[in-house]
Amino acid sequence: MRNFRSVLLFAELGDNLGRMSINPAIQAASVRILLVVLFVVVSDLAAMAQASRESFRKFLAEHISLTDAEIAGLDNGDLVVRILKGKDKREVSVFGAVRLDQFENIDLAAFRDGLSQRGNDSMLGGARFGTPPALQDMAVLTLDDRDIEGMRNCVVGDCDLKLSAAMIKRLQAVDWNAADHAVRATDVLKDSLVAYAQDYLVRGDRALIEYVDKKKVVSLAEEYQLLLNDSVFVRNIAPEFENYLRKFPAVQLSGVENRLDWSKIDSGLKPIIALTHGVTYARYVNNDRLLLLATKQIYASHYVDASLAFSAFVRFGAGDNGEAYLVFTDISRSDALGGALSGMAHAVVEREAEQRVRELLENAKARLEARSRNQPVPVSEPTKNGIFSRIAAFAGGSAFSLILILCVAAVAVYFFFRSRADR
């Protein structure tokens, strides 16, 4: 408020100075007042930028548990990636940050482009849903034979795909003896997912389905409330955005854009059909700038129960006195990480997650800094299956479990601690 009053006073004095008659004494006094007010305004802006910087560092220390040395390293250009302790053994939580050396001319479009995964060879297909979502949006989606067979035998509590009870009921009505049963089953799944996407855009989390593929039901509405509760980064840096995500689509927030996409992902085993809600948010306060991208997976056909990620460009100040950071945080849950092999699974998946976040931030930093310098944007190497393949491997079921059961216990323990030591 003090800063707002200073700006108003500055404007009013400027108008009065322009209207007053030329009296040297009065004009000199007015100029001195203007300079004082200008100093106050600049001081206020500098103080606000400094407060934002300090709040960011306090968050890193208190919530990410970075040491003073690690924060100093981040300020000097080190890339920091930290696996965070989750509240559920199905959960993998990762945080990463890196400081940018060049950060001028970075707007929302440049930020999106910097995060794009060109050359990601795990993406087998996908498209953006229209408004409203329509069946033609998923026209090119195909299912492999394993998913077709899995749908044929699907019942509540025992299904190879993650589906709701209503989806399973529709599949059970398919004539599986028909020559074109694969086409019919694919059309039913497409229609179910499109109807789900339409409902989600109207009702938000109230439309989220329950996975009933196993005896233990997974409520996505409950999962995402818990994941958002644990998303301390966005709550600290943009609580208004967290509130928007929690209450979508019932509330409005200036600077927000929404999109809904479907994708087909090569996991290394079974392809994953996913629906993802992407939300971008831009906030400008004086010279500070915040660009946020939230990705919320509202459906996945295999392996992943829920996933909520945030990517952020955070700039404090501008010019020589400014500084900017790229931040990435993700919390994902998979039933493959919650079984008897949870400890070993976490060791492998967490190592893979740490590596992928490091690659993401390195590539994004290079792309954004090149754009800021008006240089050609580098093309990153194709990204492999990564964490999906690791999760899929531990969800592979009996083969992997049987091997471990047949192994001598000492050998299993040796490899477990060896995997830890290699991190």
N, C-alpha and C positions, 0 to 999 in steps of 0.2 A: 504494500500500500504506500509506503514511504516513497518508493521508487516511482510509482504511478503519479503521486502528487508532484514530485520533482519534475517530471516530464510535462505535466500540465502547466506548472509555473513557468517553465522554460518557454513553452509555446506562447503563453499570455504575455510575458515580457517582450518576446520578440515582436509580437503584433503591436504592442504599445510603442516600442522603440521606432517602428516604422511609421507610426502616425504622429509622433511628437514633433514639435517645431525644433529647429536646430538650435539647441542651447548646449554649448560645450560642456558645462558643468554637469547638467542633468544627463547628457549623453554619456559622459565618462563614468558617472555613478552607475548608470544602467548597464554599461558594459562590464563594470566590475561585478555587479550582481549576477549578470549572465554567466560570467566566468566561474563564480562561486557555485551557482546552480549546476553548471556543466560539470564541475569537479565532483559535486555530490552525486550526480547521475552516474558518472564513470566509476566512482568509488563504489556505489551500490552494485553496479553490474559486476565489477571485479570481485566484490565480496560474495555475491550470489554464485559466481562461477567457482570461487574457492570453496564455498560451502558444498557445492555439488561434488567437487573433486574429493573432498574429505569424506563425504557421505559414501561415495563409491568405495574408497579405501577401507572405510569402517565395515562396509558390507563384506568385502573380501576377507577381512580378518575375522569377523564374528561368525559369518555364515558359511564361508568356504574354507575357513581355517588356514588361510595363507599366512605364513610368517612374515615378519618385517623384511627379511632377506628376499623372500619370494615376491613380495610386492615391489621391492626396489628393483628386482630383476625384471619384473613386468614393465616397470617404468623405463627400463633400459633396453627394452625390445625383446625380452625373453618370452617365449610362448609357454603359457601355463595351462596344464590339463590336470584335472583332479577328479578321481572317482569318489563320489559322495556315498555315505552310508545310507541305505534305504531302510524303510520301516517294514518292508515286506520282502521275504526271501525270493519272491518272483521278480524283484525289481532290480534294475540297473540304472544308476543315476550318474551323469557325468557333467562336468562344468569345464569350459575352456575359455581362455581370453588371450588376446595379443594386442599390443599397442601399434598403431599405424604411424609411420613416419611422414606420410603425405596423406592429407585428408580433406583438401579443398575440393569443391565441385562434386561432392558425393551426395546425391539426392536419392529418393526412394527407388527410382528406376535403376540407378547405378548400383545401389545396394542389392536389389534383387538379382541383377546380372552377375554381381560378384559372387553370389551364393549359388548360382546355377550350376548344376552337375552335368555339364556337357561331357560327352564321352563316357557317361556312366553305363557300363555294359550290363549292369544288373537290371536296367529298365527295359522290359520287353514290350511295353506299349502303355497307352494311357491317353487321356484327354480331359479337357475342362468341361464340366457340366454347364449347360445353358441355364437360363432363368425363365421359367422353372426347368429343372432337369427333365430330360425326355429320353425315351428308349433309343432314339437314334444317336444319342451321345455315346452309347456303349456299343454301337453297331459293330466295331472291329474286334471286340473282345472274343477270344476263343479260349476254350478250356482243354486241358490235356486229358488223356484217357484215364489217368489216375483219379482226377477230380470227378469225372463222369461216373466212374465205378464207385467212388466214395459216396456220391449223391444217391446212387441206386440203392445202397444198403443203409442209408441214413435213417436213424430213429433218434428220438429225444433221449439224451444220456449216452449215446454211442454213435458218433458221427465223425467222419474224417475231416469235415469242414466245420469251421466255426459259423454256426447259423442260429437263428432264433427258432422258437417252436413254430411260429407261423410260417416261416420259410420252409422248414422241414415238412410241414403238413402239405404245402403246395407241391413239393417235390414228390411226395408219396402219391399224389394224384396223377403223376406222369405215367403214360403207358410205356413201361420199360420193355415191353415185348415188341414195340413198333420198330420198324427198320430205321427210322429217323429219331430214335429216342435220345440220342446225344444232342441233336439240334433242339428238341423240345425241352430237355433239361436245362440246356444253356439259356434258352429264351426265358424259362421260368426264373432262373437265377438273376438274369439281367433285369427282368421286370420287377423282381423283388427288391433289388438294390436301387433301382431308379425310384420306386415308390418310397423306399427308406430315405433316400436323399431328399426327395420332395418334402417328406414329413419333417426331417431334421431342419431344413431351412425355415419351416413354419413354426415349429415348436421347440427347437433347440435340444437341450439335454433331455427333456421329457420324452423325446422321440427315440433316444438311444436304446438299442435292443439289448436283450440278455442272450449271451451265448449259452446254449444248452447242449453242446456237443459232448460234454462229459457229465458225470453225475453231479459234480459241483458246478452250480450255475454262476456265471460271471455277469454281473450287472455293469454295463458300461457307464451308466449314469453315476453309480457309486464310485466306480474306478476313477472317473475324471474329476469328481469332486475331491477325492483324496489326492490325486496328482496335482491339482491346482492348489490345494492346501499346502503342498510341499514345494511349490514353485516360488521359493523365497526371492529369487532374483527379480522376477517381474513385479512381485508385490512391493519390493523395496524401491524399484526404479520407476514404476508406472502403475500405482494402485488403481488408477482409473481404468486402465486397460484390463487388469485382472477382473475388475467388477464387470466390465463389458463382456468378457469371455464367460464369466460365470452365469450371466443373465441373458446371453444371446438367445434370440434376437429381440428381446423385449425392451432393451435399452438402446439408446443412440450415443455415439461418441464421434465427435468431429475428428477427421484425419484417418478414419478407418476404412479399409477396403476388404471385402470378403470374396472368396472363391472356393469352389468345391470341385475336386478332381477325383478321377479314378485312375488306378495304375495297376499294371501287372509286373511283378518283380521276381526276378530269378533269385531264389533263396539258396540255391545250391542243391536242394532236394525238390520239394514241390513248389511250383510257382505260387506266389501270394497275390491274391486279388485284394486291393486296398482302396478304401475311400478316405480322402483326407480333406479336412477343412483348413484352409489357409487364410490367415488374417494378417494384414499389414497395418501398421499404425505409425504415423509421423507426428511428432510433437516438437515445436520450436518455441523456445523461451529465451528471448534476447539472443545471445550468441551460442547458447547451448542447443544441441540438436540430438534428438532421440529417434531412431528408426528401428522398428520392431517387426519381426515376422514370427507369428505363432503357427505351428503345424500340429493339428490334432487329428489323429487317426481314428475315425469313427467306425471303421470296419477293417478287418483283415481275415482272410479265409483260413490262414494257418499261423500257428506258432505264437504270434504276438497278441496279447490280450488288450493292451492299451499303450499308447505312446503320445507324449506331449513334449514338444520341443520349442525353444525360443532362440532366435538369432537376433542380435542387436548390434547396431552401430551407435556408439555413445560418444558425443563430442562435448567437451567442456571448453568454452571460450572459442576464440578464433585467432588466426594469424600466428605470430611468433609465441604468443602467450597461451595458445590453445593446445589441447591434447585430445586424442581420440582413440577409442578401443573397439575391437570386435569381440563380441561375447557370444558363446553358444552354450546352451544348457538343454539337457534332454533327460526325461524320466520315462522308462519303458518297463512294461511288465509282461512276462511270458510264463506260462505254466511249465515250460520246459526247464525253467530255472528253480522251480519250487519242489522238486522231487528229492529222492534219496541222494542224488549226485549233485545237489545244489552247490556245495562248496567248490567242487572241481569245475562245474559249469560256469560259475561266477568268475573263477580265476581266468578261464579262457576268454569268455565273452567280455569281461571288463578290459582285458588287455587289448582285445580287438577294438572295443569302443574307444579306448584312449587313442589308439593309433588312427582311427577314422576321424575323430574330432581334430586331432593334430593336422591331418592332411586337409580337412575342410578349411580350417583357419589359415593354414599356410597358403592354400590356393586362393582363398578369398582376399587375403591381405595383398598378395601379388597382383591380383586383378584390379582391386580398388586403387592401389597406389599407382599402378600403370595408368589407369583412367585419370587419376588426379594430376599426373604429369603429362597428360595428353600423349601417352605412348601406346604402341600396340598392346592389346590385352593378351597376356600369355595363355596358351591352351594347356590345361592340365592333362596329365596322363589318365587314361581310362580307369575308373574306379571299379574294383572287383566286388564280388558279392559281399564281402566284409561281414559285419555283425550278423546279418540275416543267415549266412551260411553256418556261423557258429551256433546260433540259437537252433537252427534246423537240425544240426548234427546231434545236439543233445535232446531234441524232440524226436529223433529217429526211432526211438523205442527199443524193442527187444534186442536187436542185434548188438547195439552198443552196451546195453545193460548186461547181456549175457557174457560178453567178452570180459567185462570187469568182474563179474561174479566168478568166472572161471580162473581169473588171474589170482596169483598168490597175493595175499593182503599186503605183504611187505613191498611187493613190486608196485602195487597200486598207490601205496603211501609215498613211495619214492618218486613216482612220476608226478604226484600231486604237488609235493614240495619242490620238485624240479621246475614245474610250471610257474610256481610262485617266484622262485629265484630268478627266473628268466625275465621277469617283468621289469 
